């Protein structure tokens, strides 16, 4: 792949227009909305009692696997790999050339943003396992005589994961709005600020800070709820993805995180559409300003629609209405993953492989350090647009159906019996709106 092609894809990696999706837009949107509605009807008839219990769901993993995963040397090895990866990233950021063939751009925008969540859905909390910051924090704690999980100050519980939501917004702003997002200096500055905050935060609040404030760890850990790997009383267990998803804690800020993840992906699909570009040209204001407002509006709209749907749910006196958004926000995680797969599928395969090729030449001097420089980029998905379109639509629909199932399970646990079905209708309406809106953006030109 030429540097020109890399430059064209990195800052503008949206789904593309309808010419990339050779199937009927109307048929896809109508069918998806019906599928979501029908799934709710089936659940109402066949799923009337809770099926998931975090205290009992799942079966213990094989003894040898638990021993391996929980061993000190295995965890140390993973953190060492993460530390070496951080060192590599620092090298290419500081000493690499300010060229589009610098692998830092693919690592930053593709491997971290898309690859880590996909890996988390398969293998569990990947970022936490590899996080070099936890290793650094543990080292600082041992030198100072403190506890690695506590730090010097107790992390304020009321903050929840709001810091992670802000960090994720900072990333998507850099990716989607900032006009110099493929210049080395801004990426280097972003990573430098992130590195500094993680080290300082870990020293102050211990590893709790990473579980709540590291945007990539929070992102990875949420998507990992859809994997088959979970924990019960500290023991490694295998669960169905829906049972694992049901264990997601209702942490303050969860609505903010899913709003940023879902809203930014939707805006990314919309920002290169003819409708948006025509609107920008018609207003006469700068594209930079309009994109800033557009990104913010999409994230706020997702959060507002979901919040209104949740507080419109019928509840009993023992369940404060204000807590419902955080209690139901976990049901949007499958939707987020569905859109991530639909939005970035061909992008992560093609540009992800190109990044793997470029990693062998970190300083852009023609080296082949890891032997990946001779690999070729697979374009099979791009050469089969009908198959790609079908997979994208199925990812979106599957994400919403799983979201409806998760919300239904939570509703019959929390809501009074007389509101268990009717109380879900506002949330169902929001899910259908997300389905229709998401597929419309998928097909927008």
Helices and strands as residue ranges (DSSP letters): H 3-10, G 18-20, H 25-46, E 59-60, H 63-70, H 72-94, H 104-106, I 107-115, H 116-123, H 126-130, H 132-144, G 157-159, H 162-176, H 184-205, H 208-213, H 215-223, G 224-226, E 229-232, E 235-238, H 241-245, H 254-270, H 274-283, H 287-311, G 321-323, H 324-328, G 329-332, H 333-359, H 380-383, H 385-414, G 417-419, G 422-424, H 425-443
